[in-house]
Amino acid sequence: MSASDSQTFIPPRKVILSKEQLEHFQASKTHQDIVAYIQSLNEAVVGVKLTDECSESPGVKAILGVLDRVEQIAKETPPVDNQASRFGNPAFRTFYDKVQEAAPSLYTNLPNLPDAAIPELAVYFGESWGNRSRIDYGSGMELNFLCWIICLERLGVVQESDHMALVIRVFWRYVQVMRVLQSTYWLEPAGSHGVWGLDDYHFLPFLWGSAQLRGHKHIKPKSIHDSDIVDEYSKHYMYFACIKFINSVKTASLRWHSPMLDDISAVRTWDKVNSGMIKMYLAEVLGKLPVMQHFLFGS
């Protein structure tokens, strides 16, 4: 899956504007590749804890360095006084612009990366942090981060042997940086499902998080209602870390603010939860026009 130096790179642009175009995308090789990649990462973390030993290749280490730098940029860009609204702090736009300006220097340590690929990569990377004009964030932006990783793998920065690290180190670090942005700039949940989303912002940590728990002898899906278990296992599993985060920002019970997660907790096994999450991702993210009309296609 490597891209040759002779490849022509294209700045990503929107191409899905109608239901017909979405259906065409769903039947395409690109769609197939994204789904296969999600499933490959999924299988790489079955039974794996966040705290497990995990080898980090030079490519993985370099990506983690990029994410650290993004967090640093956020910390150097405090929110401004925003009388108009609690959501959507305008300082996010300054942060966004700084990340775009830093793009060339951010990429210097990524191994095997052709310079010609940087403008295309920078678009996916920039959109991974939220939308500049709307100051919002949702599963479509999370998908941009996934596409950035797919591009890096095709360019040879990382490879299939890195898949475990890409989930439990790289993706989880990305979620932690996103939590900083969400709490600093009060990003509006994009196209909010309202209470019907998995949480206001993310989907993939629940999907891969349920893979981590497949076959676990003691913890069951209903364990999310036990605060001691949530507390104890949030260090080891993305799914429980996300539940802990939701409980920390919402006051009512899970049943009220996250009915979808509440329903899923009645499923008997993590295998079933995990396969259901993949189906739901295909339907609710890759299969929804309001999400995919913002999706960008490059080379």
Phi and psi in degrees as a GROMACS rama.xvg file:
@    title "Ramachandran Plot"
@    xaxis  label "Phi"
@    yaxis  label "Psi"
@TYPE xy
-92.9165  150.772  SER-2
-100.091  134.782  ALA-3
-79.6907  161.497  SER-4
-63.8182  -23.2273  ASP-5
-81.7619  -2.11682  SER-6
-61.8891  144.403  GLN-7
-93.966  125.993  THR-8
-96.7044  143.402  PHE-9
-122.591  129.217  ILE-10
-58.7419  127.932  PRO-11
-61.8877  144.21  PRO-12
-143.012  163.774  ARG-13
-78.102  135.181  LYS-14
-131.105  -11.9336  VAL-15
-94.9245  105.398  ILE-16
-120.055  -10.1788  LEU-17
-138.293  165.916  SER-18
-59.0607  -38.6609  LYS-19
-63.683  -42.8835  GLU-20
-66.0269  -35.8527  GLN-21
-63.6752  -42.7888  LEU-22
-63.8886  -37.9797  GLU-23
-62.7261  -43.2817  HIS-24
-61.0927  -43.0771  PHE-25
-63.7415  -22.8791  GLN-26
-96.2471  4.22321  ALA-27
-90.4083  165.688  SER-28
-67.8549  -33.3867  LYS-29
-59.2303  -47.4914  THR-30
-58.8235  -46.97  HIS-31
-58.3879  -42.9914  GLN-32
-64.9622  -42.4117  ASP-33
-63.4661  -46.1621  ILE-34
-63.2469  -43.913  VAL-35
-62.0846  -36.6692  ALA-36
-68.5538  -44.2322  TYR-37
-58.2503  -42.9234  ILE-38
-69.2748  -36.3163  GLN-39
-65.1542  -44.2918  SER-40
-64.8342  -37.313  LEU-41
-58.5087  -50.1406  ASN-42
-67.0999  -26.3196  GLU-43
-69.8384  -18.9476  ALA-44
-115.557  13.3138  VAL-45
-62.4977  122.979  VAL-46
74.2775  10.6948  GLY-47
-101.692  134.412  VAL-48
-92.8068  156.047  LYS-49
-60.9045  -29.5288  LEU-50
-89.885  -0.505362  THR-51
-67.343  151.855  ASP-52
-60.9183  142.58  GLU-53
-155.242  125.117  CYS-54
-73.2005  138.655  SER-55
-114.972  114.074  GLU-56
-71.5167  165.896  SER-57
-54.6973  -36.7555  PRO-58
-64.0375  -44.7419  GLY-59
-63.6075  -45.5267  VAL-60
-59.9346  -40.874  LYS-61
-65.5908  -40.0953  ALA-62
-64.7599  -41.4757  ILE-63
-61.2172  -36.3646  LEU-64
-63.0094  -39.0398  GLY-65
-62.6277  -44.5574  VAL-66
-66.2736  -37.0543  LEU-67
-60.9309  -40.8742  ASP-68
-65.3163  -39.1358  ARG-69
-62.5531  -42.9663  VAL-70
-62.1564  -39.6941  GLU-71
-61.9431  -42.5793  GLN-72
-59.6896  -41.4014  ILE-73
-62.8479  -41.6442  ALA-74
-68.4894  -25.8757  LYS-75
-85.8781  -1.63946  GLU-76
-125.91  77.9825  THR-77
-67.9092  157.868  PRO-78
-64.353  152.255  PRO-79
-97.2285  162.654  VAL-80
-65.1598  120.4  ASP-81
-123.924  92.7172  ASN-82
-68.906  -30.9484  GLN-83
-63.6975  -41.0246  ALA-84
-158.938  149.751  SER-85
-69.7176  -37.3481  ARG-86
-85.5793  154.45  PHE-87
70.2774  60.2642  GLY-88
-69.1239  126.827  ASN-89
-59.0658  -20.8754  PRO-90
-61.9431  -18.7045  ALA-91
-59.1493  -35.9092  PHE-92
-65.0331  -37.3743  ARG-93
-64.047  -45.5278  THR-94
-57.5316  -47.8575  PHE-95
-57.7202  -46.6107  TYR-96
-64.4031  -39.0026  ASP-97
-64.0182  -38.7691  LYS-98
-64.1864  -41.7512  VAL-99
-64.3372  -42.5374  GLN-100
-64.3345  -34.94  GLU-101
-78.9362  -10.0183  ALA-102
-47.4913  -52.8537  ALA-103
-57.5354  -41.2239  PRO-104
-74.5798  -29.8827  SER-105
-62.171  -32.2775  LEU-106
-89.5228  -3.39181  TYR-107
-61.5378  -31.6662  THR-108
-91.1731  -2.65936  ASN-109
-75.642  120.149  LEU-110
-68.9992  147.573  PRO-111
65.9846  15.8741  ASN-112
-90.9999  119.059  LEU-113
-70.1032  134.851  PRO-114
-54.6762  -34.3276  ASP-115
-63.5444  -20.2382  ALA-116
-82.6923  -16.2015  ALA-117
-61.4449  -45.2298  ILE-118
-58.6607  -39.3463  PRO-119
-67.502  -46.2032  GLU-120
-60.8401  -38.6742  LEU-121
-62.4226  -30.2284  ALA-122
-68.2407  -49.5577  VAL-123
-60.6869  -41.6224  TYR-124
-64.8876  -45.6549  PHE-125
-59.783  -43.2793  GLY-126
-72.8367  -11.7072  GLU-127
-68.373  -19.738  SER-128
-98.6315  -6.10044  TRP-129
132.581  171.064  GLY-130
-94.053  126.886  ASN-131
-63.2987  -44.0769  ARG-132
-77.37  -40.1759  SER-133
-87.4435  -13.4378  ARG-134
49.9106  52.3624  ILE-135
-132.392  171.393  ASP-136
-151.424  140.636  TYR-137
-161.453  -167.2  GLY-138
-63.8554  -22.0488  SER-139
-68.361  -36.1828  GLY-140
-72.0658  -38.7838  MET-141
-58.948  -38.3209  GLU-142
-63.3292  -35.5256  LEU-143
-60.9842  -39.19  ASN-144
-64.3589  -42.461  PHE-145
-59.2636  -42.8485  LEU-146
-65.8728  -34.8504  CYS-147
-60.4183  -43.6674  TRP-148
-65.4931  -42.3977  ILE-149
-58.4493  -44.4716  ILE-150
-59.6865  -44.2042  CYS-151
-62.8307  -36.7566  LEU-152
-68.9485  -40.5276  GLU-153
-64.5387  -28.8551  ARG-154
-87.1979  -2.64264  LEU-155
86.7351  10.6308  GLY-156
-70.2465  -40.5315  VAL-157
-129.02  169.105  VAL-158
-140.127  -177.848  GLN-159
-59.1205  -33.3974  GLU-160
-65.6397  -12.135  SER-161
-90.3654  -1.54088  ASP-162
-56.8244  -40.9823  HIS-163
-61.491  -47.7388  MET-164
-64.2004  -33.0021  ALA-165
-64.556  -28.6338  LEU-166
-87.3719  -57.2125  VAL-167
-80.9165  -15.9118  ILE-168
-107.912  -60.9344  ARG-169
-70.4136  -55.9119  VAL-170
-63.7645  -40.1822  PHE-171
-67.1642  -34.8221  TRP-172
-64.8796  -41.021  ARG-173
-57.7354  -45.4517  TYR-174
-61.5471  -40.6811  VAL-175
-64.0891  -39.8718  GLN-176
-65.7982  -39.8495  VAL-177
-60.7707  -37.5495  MET-178
-61.3551  -37.7486  ARG-179
-63.251  -46.0293  VAL-180
-65.3271  -42.1267  LEU-181
-61.9512  -40.0469  GLN-182
-83.2566  -25.0202  SER-183
-78.8161  -46.2359  THR-184
-107.938  5.02491  TYR-185
45.1675  57.8246  TRP-186
-61.2626  132.8  LEU-187
-68.2518  135.105  GLU-188
-62.3246  122.217  PRO-189
-69.8417  134.028  ALA-190
43.1825  42.9553  GLY-191
-45.3927  126.998  SER-192
-67.9583  -3.05049  HIS-193
63.5738  -136.927  GLY-194
-74.794  -4.33731  VAL-195
-91.3073  -3.1738  TRP-196
-79.3862  172.951  GLY-197
-72.2315  -48.7735  LEU-198
-143.231  -174.186  ASP-199
-64.9083  -24.15  ASP-200
-124.567  -43.6138  TYR-201
-111.269  156.542  HIS-202
-128.082  -48.1205  PHE-203
-60.812  -32.3098  LEU-204
-64.9421  -25.7236  PRO-205
-76.1513  -38.9898  PHE-206
-64.7728  -58.7436  LEU-207
-70.305  -28.2713  TRP-208
-64.4322  -35.4382  GLY-209
-72.6091  -28.1228  SER-210
-65.7045  -40.2214  ALA-211
-56.004  -32.6767  GLN-212
-92.8428  -3.77858  LEU-213
-57.8018  128.828  ARG-214
79.541  6.06681  GLY-215
-65.4807  132.426  HIS-216
-70.9666  -31.2207  LYS-217
-113.058  -39.5375  HIS-218
-83.8263  130.982  ILE-219
-113.798  163.383  LYS-220
-53.995  -32.2418  PRO-221
-72.8041  -11.6313  LYS-222
-63.2742  -13.7467  SER-223
-64.5512  -15.3351  ILE-224
-87.1457  -5.18163  HIS-225
-100.751  107.952  ASP-226
-62.9557  -31.8411  SER-227
-65.8463  -42.258  ASP-228
-65.835  -43.7274  ILE-229
-57.5349  -45.9802  VAL-230
-61.7103  -47.7257  ASP-231
-65.0287  -43.5334  GLU-232
-93.5436  -5.29998  TYR-233
-65.4544  -21.0843  SER-234
-73.3383  -25.8518  LYS-235
-106.313  -24.584  HIS-236
-131.881  130.754  TYR-237
-57.1833  -41.0446  MET-238
-57.4413  -47.6696  TYR-239
-72.9219  -32.1658  PHE-240
-63.0861  -38.951  ALA-241
-68.759  -39.8793  CYS-242
-62.6604  -42.5795  ILE-243
-61.1551  -42.5564  LYS-244
-61.9481  -46.2373  PHE-245
-59.1715  -45.894  ILE-246
-62.6536  -28.7808  ASN-247
-76.8825  -24.3716  SER-248
-105.098  -12.4412  VAL-249
-113.136  145.701  LYS-250
-94.5988  -37.6763  THR-251
-72.5666  177.515  ALA-252
-75.8897  159.042  SER-253
-51.3944  -36.5564  LEU-254
-58.5571  -33.8034  ARG-255
-84.8301  -47.401  TRP-256
-91.8837  -17.4287  HIS-257
-137.39  62.0771  SER-258
-59.2965  -29.7237  PRO-259
-64.1105  -46.1655  MET-260
-65.8443  -35.4457  LEU-261
-62.3963  -45.0559  ASP-262
-61.9054  -43.9508  ASP-263
-62.3798  -29.8998  ILE-264
-65.6009  -14.7226  SER-265
-84.0823  -11.0765  ALA-266
-68.9464  141.944  VAL-267
-77.7308  -36.2072  ARG-268
-124.995  155.171  THR-269
-68.5518  -28.5352  TRP-270
-57.9171  -45.5296  ASP-271
-67.7584  -39.9718  LYS-272
-60.2748  -46.3104  VAL-273
-63.8886  -46.8429  ASN-274
-66.4368  -34.3808  SER-275
-65.6915  -37.2053  GLY-276
-63.3477  -41.0776  MET-277
-64.6076  -44.4614  ILE-278
-60.4243  -42.6757  LYS-279
-65.9018  -37.8435  MET-280
-63.1877  -42.5204  TYR-281
-61.1729  -39.4934  LEU-282
-81.2904  -45.8873  ALA-283
-90.3308  -20.5708  GLU-284
-112.549  -65.6766  VAL-285
-69.9992  -16.2879  LEU-286
-108.879  10.4638  GLY-287
-112.135  122.965  LYS-288
-57.6072  -43.8497  LEU-289
-58.8348  -27.2813  PRO-290
-83.7691  -51.0429  VAL-291
-76.0597  -15.9165  MET-292
-67.8915  -17.24  GLN-293
-94.5967  -5.10186  HIS-294
-70.2769  143.057  PHE-295
-111.147  137.165  LEU-296
-115.753  125.212  PHE-297
-115.564  -140.148  GLY-298
